[in-house]
């Protein structure tokens, strides 16, 4: 796997796309403290560069051609970029690009070449888009998915990049131009890691003000006016074998005339306006006696430009001269406040503490929420809350949110600040002097928008930014007046009237998308509460949001299968096929529960059988050889899985629903004919029986260099060693898991949890990593921390039954029995992809066990559950194996006291041990069940058979839950996490001994 980071001093969202090919650059490790930098005019800076992951790319992907077309209207621009990539490798690859956009930028379009023609993307619910993309690439056809993760971060997944072939993609963006002292500027980074064979750029401004100057690095470019009677201008150029040196910068003069655009779309007329506020007084803000300083020191905080932050604090404290500061360091938890007295503007003691901080751990809303009795609060954070429950609360005094990171959740920061009477200051877009003025003065505020001929009025901010305020809405009359209500710095009210009527700019295709972008920013200030509204908006305008993605599929059949409305060119065929599909779906849903009932009846038949507990008779020699034969280690396709090493007579054949499998039928005859063992062994069906087994788990002992260093160090030196190693392994889940375990062993629980929480900061919204985090928290008995993580996994992947099962089991562990039963019932009742075989029966066993073990006086509503499935099947011993990697094949093996291995090739043991259906394409679980256990020692092993993932993320993490007395009042559970690194690896997970 190739993991690359790209960076440049000057950057905008488009640079993320241009540098997709920079695979020759080495991965950049994060530093604990970023050195301060000289502060000059604001620039578009990207301390955290985009990340491109390409599985097993031996040679870098090349960018053959780039075509840019941009249209500028006032301070708004629409840009379309077409990119042609060449993959010189001998195998097809999947690429995943993670990149941030800046405040005011949004993705508005996306297309992928299918048979040489660019096919436009269509909106899809985000979680559905994930499911469809992963299902489709399993079929080896061409999908592409563009989605939003956290804050202003985006992810583009593209498959395939054909072996020794090209792929063409087109992306469209809207943005608000960067404000300058003399007007505004359009910026496009053109810095590449290697030569681009052909670069073709054209930027056009249709209406005044038109471009006045253009530069490509140090080179001056010509600005060509449009021929009369048009009033626009263009900047155009082409370059061959462009070496990628410089920034395209086009300056536009300021304009006092209001900008107005209208557009009719989807049966409604939208307007967008940029208005210069009336002359309103500013007023000095009373100097605070105490300042609350909340400093986000989570892992992502290392990417902030601390030089700009320190420059602002330096100027602010010099202005105040005397002030008391309460510093709160916020990560996964908020540390106790540290108090500093600033005298004559000298804040060196406070600065020393900030400069020495280690940026580590995840970010919780509770830690960032101010507390105490300060007169003013300053929050230095990117706003990317990724851990724990709760919302960011501003408190009762003004809060100023100060951002110095390109990757940030600006809508959240802006909303919480403006609600409190403060404001958001993006230090990457404003100078230190401008930010200082905003802190010490109360600026005029927009406090209301109203109109009799327009609805859904919205503004970008309550403050004028760049000398203008942006407003938008939907016209209900042909023309109308929008009234803006202002409060000046001293609280005096004033109104301003803006006439809205279609005019010369009505043809500009920007008004509707600007309305949508402003509405979206407002909704995303509380994305959890507004999920449905965000989804509707994204679907309506084809936007990439937290709830909607853009997807391109290859075949009409794929659109029909997932009920995604395709582009207009495929609409007729789609509707015809969709009508045929409707009847098939209804039949599938009707038969699903009947098939589960049939499978459960077979399991009940097994549970009711009396299996012998004596010494196992020797099987025929050829069967001994077959059982002892080690599995073939090479990866097989789905159709040939295990056939090379499973003897035909030991296969657990797929039964006809309602009938026992051939193997089960044979077992019934053989077992019933054999006399049972003379001794009666402990039976889990008897709830009053004492515990029948003890569990010993094989502890994971990492042997990496960093683990050896930490293990050998004195406790007081461990964290410093961890911080020294951290930059090298910042993208390694194994590093944080190992380190968290070692700190836990040395009785450092708070540091252990902080280190573990780093998994929430990695590869934002990666459900595989979040599952690992939740499993590890459950192992550490931190159920309340695991619950919001698993809730997020369910939001990200509701199409995977493991999401429902994991959360249901966590609810049960937390004593929330009704949601536990409800979530497990979803696993049973919903039809799933066939790569999740028999997970319904595993969840059903857990559901019935929860109901059977309810505490005295506690009841649950089980009326929604089919009564045929409400039957508890207690067990003496149960082992369940799950893992984090999709398309991975992990096998659960249990070797009993007879030295008989129960596994996929021998799914029913002589004494009755039963293994569930083999998982070869999902996350598990695989389940070993034994109703009556023979005394002796049972060994539990796991084997990594193989992995078909397109994006390999490192070692596969396993979680094994061992239970004794399952489904009885004596049930005891123990969890363990282990990791498998290589195909064919077998690990000893643990043992349980039946006395």
Secondary structure, 3 states (H helix, E strand, C coil): CEEEECCCCCCCHHHHHHHHHCCCCCCCCCCCCCCCCCCCCCCCCCCCCCEEEECCCCCCCEEEEEEEEEEEECCEEEEEEEEEEEECCCCCEEEEEEEECCCCCEEEEEEEEECCEEEECEEEEHHHHHHHHHHHHHCCCCEEEEEECCCCEEEEEEEEECCCEEEEEEEEEEEECEEECCEEEEEEECCCCCCEEEEEEEEEECCCCCEEEEEECCEEECCEECCCCCCCEEEEEEEEEECCCCEEEEEEECCCCCEEEEEEECCEEEEEEEECCCCCCCEECCCCCEEEEEEECCHHHHHCCHHHHHHHHHHHHHHHCCEEEEEEEECCCECCCEEEEEECCECHHHHHHHHCCCCCCCCEHHHHCCCCCCCEEEEECCCCCCECCCCCCCCCCCEEEEECCCCCCHHHHHHHHHHHCCCEEECCCCCHHHHHHHHHEECCEEEEEECCCEEEEEECCCCCECCEEEEEEEECCCEEEEEEEEECCCCCEEEEEEEEECCHHHHCCCHHHHHHHHHHHHHHHHCCCCHHHHHHHHHHHCCCCCCEEEEECCCHHHHHHHCCCCCHHHHHHHHHHHHHHHHHHHHHHHHHHHHHHHHHHHHHHHHHCCCCCCCCCCCCHHHHHHHHCCCCCCCCCHHHCCCCCCCHHHCCCCCCCCCCCHHHHHHHHHHHHCCCCCCCCCECCCCCCCCCEEEEECCCCCCCHHHHHHHHCCHHHHHHHHHHHHHHHCCCHHHHHHHHHHHHHCCCHHHHHHHHHHHHHCCCCCHHHHHHHHHHHHHCCCHHHHHHHHHHHHHHCCCCHHHHHHHHHHHHHCCCHHHHHHHHHHHHHCCCCCCCCCHHHHHHHHHHHHHHCCCCCCCCCCCCCCHHHCCCCCEEEEEEEEECCCCEEEEEEEECCCCCEEECCECECCCCCEECCCCCCCCEEEEEEECECCCEEEEEEEEEEEECCCCCCCCEEEEEEEEEEECCCCCEEEEEEEEECCCCCEEEEEEEEEC
